[in-house]
């Protein structure tokens, strides 16, 4: 027997009160002598013995009344089974945590770990009493809305049957924390927490941070642990993809790196890695992987068309399927919208000629505006801005926002630009400033020192390494800039300053040239390298904008409305399901959280606004290293769990295991009834004793 409210048992001390009362009330009977009626003495003795017996019986009954009342309020219960005929069965609150992350797709001869978990949970639900309550918590989404306790066993079983493997990968500890907050508020005396998981080491918690759950998961809570992580399956995963081509152009090679990881303890030969473009296989390669080896696999193919290009890398099936693919999405623009910002059209002439000469596909649409018109210009309509800087620049905040959102910016200084003004411009983009403005006299000039031929601006420019040579222009006037480790120095000058450097700013890129594109400061526009640099800068500076965002399943994606007036945003998922979001008039950003399926997501607003992003799996879910019993016990210690826990073998009769430790019957009602019956007996016996006293006194 177990007492559910044991603190009340201290009241058993009160059982001594009837004894004290009995002792204090003991009185000697008065002797009444009858000289001639001796037979009355014998009668008196019989009555006294009868009264004394009743007094002792009354004391015992009163002690029992106190004992049974105290036991009633201490809530006695029988463990393990229910006693037939007891009026009250101990009610149960059960929380089932089911690991539905894709590592639970591993199967043995009884099916996948997830399906086995669902069968066990169904049996346990059927074992609940009608007034018991239960809740299902999925590890992939422990905080899902409208998930509440219910006594509807059919509804619970239906919910269990609808659970499928999720692409989301969350921590088991998050689900335990959620369960603790729920079970801590439960009123029932049977509080049970069930854990069905493979207990992956990598997905137990983040950063080894554990919450103190001692008050919620106290000694009244029992935890039943079903550990499925007993064997290491054969699993190879595509961890991530990287687009190596920083200039993406039609009829040019698109180079991709796939990072393949062998998570098993056996090697594999001739694993086929396939590259798909818009669902068409365009390349493949066979690789071999040793046990626990990871490898970078390089694949490439030409892009034939403009528009959105959806790529995926896929490997052959193994015991875990959800990590066998990875996705990336990018845009190949049919047209590039280019804006020249300058107050003198002569400053832009050589850049314009260079683009027109190279544009044999009619891709470039060039607008030219004065610097004073920036505030009235919607920069979101452009992919790239050429800024020919002078001292009349206004509304730099608009250009900053444009670049931060993924736009490209190419900065050329004006020949007459003051050093302080130029540095002020650079500082607005967190770029290194120029230390001086150099003006060389007479025949003096400075030349190129080093050229980084590995930079994307020079990709596919030379047939062979032997031909990689650039004729330096003669430079007379330039700004002396040192990149200071902030950016990538593409071309340096003989005085070790930067001629051309690249920088990242927000989601965008910036190129900074130290000389104006005219013939007064240098003959750079006349050199053969000028046109290729200007042409390739279009693709290089817009690459960030053309590579669609990639997030991990379960993460939220921020939809930036970019000041567009949008009433409804529609998100189309890889399953072709659509989710419509009503936009608040004041909202400029929306966090879309329903990213539970791997693949390509398409976002559409009011016709003019479109966006795409990619959802990939969390590679940590592929790490099939499991916690053993000792490690699980250590975890329970770290969260300060003070109740009892049980490791349950899935081959056992789980209902019997649970019933053997569950409080089967509460006995407070029977104890209360006994106390009431004893009270009635006490009243009857007390009245009878008083009558005996009166009779004795009168005699």
N, C-alpha and C positions, 0 to 999 in steps of 0.2 A: 504494500500500500504506500502511496505517495501523497503528501499533503501539498496542494497547490497554493495554499496561503499559510505556510508554516509558522509565520510570526504570531498567529493567534494562539498557537499551542501553549504559549506562556500563561494563558488563562486557566490552564489545568491546575495552577496553584490554588485557584478558588475552590477546587474540590475539597480542600481541607476545612472550609467554612462550616459545613454541616457537622463535622466532627467537633469543632470548637463549641458550636451551639449546643450539641448534645451533652458535652461535658459540663457546660455552664448550667444547663437546665436540670441536671441530675438533682433530685430531691429525695430525702428519706421520707418514707411514708410514716405518718403518725400512728403510734401504737394505741389501740383502743382495747382495753382489757374487759372481758366478760367473764364474770366468775362462774356463771352457771351454764353459759352457752359455749362450750369448748369446740363444738363442731364448726362454729363460725370462723375460728382461727384457721382451720384447714381450708375453708372456702376462701378466706382472705389471701392465703399463700398462693392458691391457684390463680386468682385474679392478678396478683402482683407479677407472677411469672409471665402471664399472658401480656401484661402491659409492657414489661421490660423487653420481651421479644419483639413486640410491635415497634418499640422505640428504636431498637437496633435495626430493624427492617426499614423504618422510616429514614434513619441516617444513611443506610446503604442506598436507598432509592434516591435521596437528595444528592448524594455524591455522584450517582450515575447520571442524574439529570444535568448536573453541571458539566460532567465529562462529555456527554453527548451533545450538549449545546456548544461547547468549545470545539468539538470535532466537526460539528456542522459548519461553523464559520471558518474553519481551517481548510475546508474543501477537500476532503479525502477522495482519492481516486485509485482505482485498480489499474495497473499497467498490463499491457499485453493483450487483453481480450475484454470483451463486454460480458457482463454477467446477465444472464437471461432474467428478465423480470425487473431489472433495475430501472427506475423511472427516468434516469438522466444518463445519456451517453456524452462523454467529453467531446465537445465540438473541436473541429480541426481547422486551422488556417494553413493552407499548403501553397507554397510558391515554387513553381517549376521553372528553372533556368535551363533552356535548351540552346545548345551551341549550334546555330544554323549557318555558321561560316563555312566556306567551301572546303576547308580541310576535313570537315566531317563527311565529305563525299567518299572517303576511303571505305572500301567494302571488304568483308570477309565472307565466309560461307553462309552467313545469315543476312547478308545485305549490307547496305551502307550504314555507317555509324549513325547518321541522322535518322534513317528509317527505323533502326533498332531502338533509338531513343524515343521515337514517337510511339512505338508499340508499348514500351515500358510505361511511358506516361499515361497512355490510354488505360492500361491495366490499373494503374494507381488511382486514376480518376474514378474508375468504376468501383474501386474499393472505398471511396468516400461515402459518408452518410449524407442523408438528404439535406441536413442543415449545415453541413460543412461548407467552407468557401475556399476557392482556389483562384490562382492567376497564372498566366503563362508569360514569361519574359524571354524574348529572343535576344541572344548576344549581339546580333547584327544591328539591333535597334532597341536598346533597353528602355529608352524614354519615349516610345511611340505613344501617341495620344489615344484616348478612349480605351485604354487597357485597364480594366478595373476588376475587383473581386466579383465572383459570381458563384452561386450555388447551382447553376444550371449545368448539370453534368453533360447533357447532350450538346449544349453550346460549347463547352470546353473541349469536348472530343472533336467537334467539328473544327474548332480553331486549330487544334493539334494537327488534324489531317490536312489542313491548308498550308502548313509550314513547308517551305521548300528551301533548298540551298540558296544562300544569298551571296552576292558578289561583294557585299560590304564586309569589312573586317574590323571589328571593334574588340576592345579588351574584355576578357571575362570579368576582371575586377570591377569594371563599370556596371556590369549587370548585377554583381553581388552587392555593390553599394546601393543600387536602385532597389534590389530585393530587401535589403536591410531597412531602408526607409519605409517600405511598405509593411513589412512584417512587424516592425517595431510599434506600429499603431494598431495592430490587430488585437482584438479583445478575447479571442478564444484561447483556451489553455493549451491545446496542442498546436504548437507553432513549428512547422516543418519546412525546411528549405532543401530542395532537390537540385543537384548539379549534374547535368548530362553534358559532358565535354570530353575532348581529347587532351585537354590541359596542355596546350602548346606553350612552351617556355616563352617564345617571342611575343605571344598575344595575351599574356597574363595581366600585365599592367604596363603603363608608360613610365619610364624613368625610375622604376622601382619606388614609386610613391604609393604609400598605403594609407588608407583612412582608418582611424580608430573607430571600429564599429561595436565596441564592447557593450555600450549601453543598449544598442538595438538588437544585436545578436548575443543575447545574454544566456544565462544557464537554463532558461526555459525553452530555448530554441534547439531543435535537433537538425543536424545537417546530414543528408544522405548523398554520398558521392559515388557517381557512376563514371569510372575512368575508362575511356575507350582508347586512349593513346598507349597501346601496349606493343605495337610493332612499327618498324620503319618502312613505309611503303616506297614504291618506286615512283619518284616524281622529278620531273625536269620542268623548269618554268622559264618563261620569257619575262625577265624582270623589268626591262625598260627599253625604250627606243631613243635614238638620238639622230636628228637630221644633221648630217655633216656638211651638206651643201649650204653655204651661206648666201649663195647667189642661185636662185631658183628661176629657171628660164625655160621656155619651150624649146625642145630639141637639144637641151643640155642635160648631162647626166645628173640624176638625183641620187646622192649617196646617203646611205642609211646604216647606222650601227645598231645591231640587236645584241643585248646582253643576256646570254643564256646561262642558266645556273643548274647544275646537277645537284639536287638536294638529297639524293639517295646514297647508299653505301655500296653501290655497284656501278661499274662503268657501262658506257653505251657506245656503240660504233655505228657510223653511217646514219646519224640522226638527220632527217631532212628538215631544213629550215626554209620556209617558203615566204616570199614577199608578194603581197597582193595589192594591186592598185585599183580602187573602185570595183572590188570583188573579182578582179581578173588577175590570175597568177602571172607575174611578169619576171620573176627571178626565183631561183632556189639554190641551195648549197647544202652539201652533206658534211657533217662534222662528227668528231668523236670527242667524248667527254669522260674523263676519269671520275671516280667517285668524289663527290663534294667539290668538283671543279667548276669554275665559271669562265666564260669565254666571250670575247667580243667578236661578233660575226659581221663582216662588211658585205653589204648588198647594194647594188645600184641598177638603175634603169633610166631610160630617157622619158621625160615628160612630153606627151604628144599634144595635149590640149590645155587650154586655159580653164580657169574655174577652180572650184574646190576639189582637191585631190585627197581622197580618203585611203590611207595606207594601213595595212596591218601585217604583222609578222606572226607566223603560225608554225607550230611544231607538231609532231605526231602525238597521238593520244597516249596517255599513261594513266596512272591510278588517280591522279587529280587533274581534272580537265580545265577548270576555270582559269588556271594560270598559263595555259598553253598558247595564249594569244596576247598581243599588245597592239595598241592603236596610236596612230598619229594622223593629224589632219592639217593641211596647209592650203593656201590659196595661190594660184598662179593667175595674176590679173591679166585680163585681156587688154586693158588700158591702164596707163599710169597717169594720174592727174598731178601735174607739177606746177608749183607756184614760184615765180621769180619775184622777190621783194627787193626793189631797188629804186633809187631816185634818179638814176641815170641809165638809160637804155644801152649806152655804149659799154657799161660795165658788164652787161649780160651777153653781149653779142657772141663772144667766143664759146661760151657755155652752150648757148642756143645752137650755134653752128655744129658743135660737136654732137649734140643730141640728134639734130636733124640728119646729119650725115650717117649716123649709126642706126637710125630708126628706119630699117627697111620693111618693117611690119606695121608701121603706123600705130605703134603702141603709145606714143607719148602725146599727151594733150597738155600744152603749156599755156598758162596764164601769167600775165605780168601786171603787178600792181605796185603802187608807190608805198613807201614805208608808212606814210601817214594814213593809209587805208587799212592797216592791220585790224583795227578795232571793228571796222565795218565788214570784215571778211570772215566768212565761216570756214575756218581752217579744216574742219572735219570733212570738207568736200575734197581734200587733197591728200595724196599719199606722201608727198615730199615737198619740202620748201628749200629753195636756194636763197640764202640771205646774204645780200651784198651790203655789208654793214657800213654805215656812216654815223654821223652824230645826230641824225634826225629820227632815230628809231623810237617808236612809241608802242605801248601795249605789249611789252615783252611777256606779260603774264599769259596772254593768249597763246603765244608760241611755246612757252613752257608747258602749258597744259596739253597742247597738241603733241609735243614730243613724249611727255609722260604717258600719254594714252597709246603710244605705239607709232607715232609719226616719225619720219626721217628729216634731218636738218643738215644742210651743207653750208658752212659759214666761210665766206670769203671776205677779207677786210677790204675796205675802200683805200685807194692810194693815199688819200689825204686824211685818213682817219687818225685822230689823236690817240696816243697810247692809253691815256686814262679812260677814254670812252670805250676803247676796244676791251680793256681789262674789265670795265664795268659790265660789258656785255657777257664776257666769259664767266664772270662770277655769278651771274644770274642762272647759269646752267651748271654751277659747281665745277667749272673747268679750271685747269691751271692757267694762271695769267702770264702774260708776256713780261719779261724782265726789261726789254728795251725794244725800240724801233730803230732798226739799222738802215742807214742810207749810205751806200758805198759810193765813193767819188771816182771820177775819171774811168779808167779801164778796170778798176777793181771789181771783183765778182766772187761769189761763193757758189759751190757746187754741191751736188748730192754726195753724201758719205755712204750710207747704207740703205738698202731697200729690202723690206721683208717680202720676199717672193712667195712665201707661204700664205700671205694674207689673201682673203677671198677676192679682193679687188684685182688680183693678178691670176686668179684661177683660170685654167684653160687658155691663158694668153700666149703661152710659149709651147712650142711643139716638144722640145726636149730641154733638159737642164742646161745643156751646153749653150743653147740660144738665149738663156735668160740674162739679158743685158739691157740696161736702160741708159739712153743718152741724157745726161743731166742738162737742164737749162742753165743759162747764165743769169744768176740772180743778183740784183743790185739793191733792191729795197725789200725788206721783210721784217716781220715781227719775230723777235727771238723768244721762242716758247719752249719750255721744258715740260714734257708730259708728266713728270714727277710720279710715275707709277700709277697714275689714275686711269690712264687709257692705254691704247695700243699704238705704239709708234710705228707707222707704216714706212715713212721715208724720213731720214734724218739728214742734217746738213753737216758740213765739215767742222763747224764749231760745236757739234753735238746737240744742237737745238733741233726742234721738230719742224719739218716741212709740212708733213701731213700726218695727222693722228686721228684715231677713232675713239669714241667714248660712249658709254651707256648712260642713259638718263631716263629713269623710270622704265617704261616698257619700250622706249624708243632708242635710237642711235643718233650720234652726231659726228660729222666729219669736220675737222678744222684745218684749213690751209693757211699757211703763214704769209702767202703772197696774194695780191689781187690777180684776177684772171685777165690781165691786160699786158700790153707790150712795153709799158713804161717801166714797170718794176722788174720784169724778167721776160724772157722769150718762151716761157713755159707753154702758152697756148699754141706755139708753133711746133712743139716737140711731139713726136709720135705717141708718147705715153699719155698725153693730155686727153685725147678723145676716149681711149679705153677707160681711164680712171673716171671721167665724168659719166660715161655710159654705165659702167659696172656699179657706180655709186647708187644708181637708181634701184638696182636689185638688192644691193647690200643694205642700204638704209631702210628699205621697206620690208626686209625679211622678217624682222621682229613682228611687224604688223600682220604679215601673211601667214605666220605660224600660229595656228589656233591653240588656245589654252588646253592643257591637260591636267586633270585632277584625279585623285584617288576616290574610288567608290565610297560614298558616304560623306565626303566633304561637300561643302556648299560652294556653289559657283556664283560669283558676283556678276550680275548682268548690269552693265553700265549703259544707261540710257543716253548718255552723252548729250544731255539737254534737249533730247527729242521729246515732243509732246506725244506720249503713248498712253492709250487708255487700257489696252489689254495686250499682254505678252503671252504668246503661245510657245510652249516648249514641246518639241516632238522628240520622243525617246527612241532608242534603238529598236524597241518592240513595236514602233509605229503608234503607240499610245500618245495622246496629246494631253497636256496639262495647261489650263488657261489660268492666268494670274491677272486679277484686276489691279491696276496701278493707281496708287494714291496720286493726286494731282501734284503733291509736293515731292514725290519720290524721284530721285535721279539714279538710284541703285536698287536692285532687287537681289536678295540672296535666295537662290534656288537650291533646295536641300534634298529633293527627291532623286538623288543620283545613285540609285541602287542597281542599275544594270550597266554592264560594260558595253562600250561602243561609242557611237557618234550621236551627239545631241544637236538639234537644230532649233535656234531661237528666232522667232519672228514677231515683229511688232506691227505697227500700222504701215505696211507695205514698204516703206523706205528703210526700216530698221531691221537688219538681219545679222545673225551671229551664229557661230558654231563652236562647240567645245567637245572634248574627248574625255571619257571616263575609263580609267584603267584600274586593275586590281592592285592591292597592297602586297608587295613582294614578301613582306614578313609573314603573310598567311601561308606562304609556300614552305616556310622553315618548319619541317615536321620533326622537331625535337621536343619530347614530351617530359613533363614533370612526373617523377615517381611519387610513391605514397609519402615518403619522408619530406619531399619538397612541398607537397600539398599541405601536410601538417604544419610545416614551417610557415606557409602562407597564412593559414588560419591563425597561427600565433601572431603574425605581424599585424593582422587586422583586429587583434585582441578578442577573438571569439572565445567565449567562456562556457559555451554549452557543450553538448555531446555530439560527436560526429561518427559516422559509420561508413566504411568503404563497402559498397554492395557489388557483388559479382553479378553480372548481367545474366548468368546462367542460373542463379538462385530464383526461388519463388519470392519475388520482391514484396508481394503483399504480406506474406508471412513475416519477412524480415521487419517490415515497418510496423505491423501489428504487435510484434514481440516487444517493442519499446514504446509503443503509443499508449497513452492513458485511455483505457477502454471504457470505464464507467466512473462517474462521479457518484459518491455515496452520501452527499450532504442531505438529500431528501429522505432517504431511509433513516439516517441518524436523527434528523429532526422529528420524524414520525415517532421513533422510539422515545425521544425525549418528551414528546407530548403525551404519549401513552403512560410513561413513568410518572409524569406530572398528575395525570388523572388518578393513577393508583395511589400516589402520595396524598392527594386530596381525600380520597375515600378512606385510606388507612389512618390519616391524621384525624378525621372526624370520628372514626371508630375508637381511636385511642382516647379521645377526649370524653367520649361516652363512658368508656371503661373507668376513667378517673372519677367521673361524677358518680357512677354506680358504687365505686369503692368508697368514696367519701360519704355517701348517704348510708352505706351499710355500717 
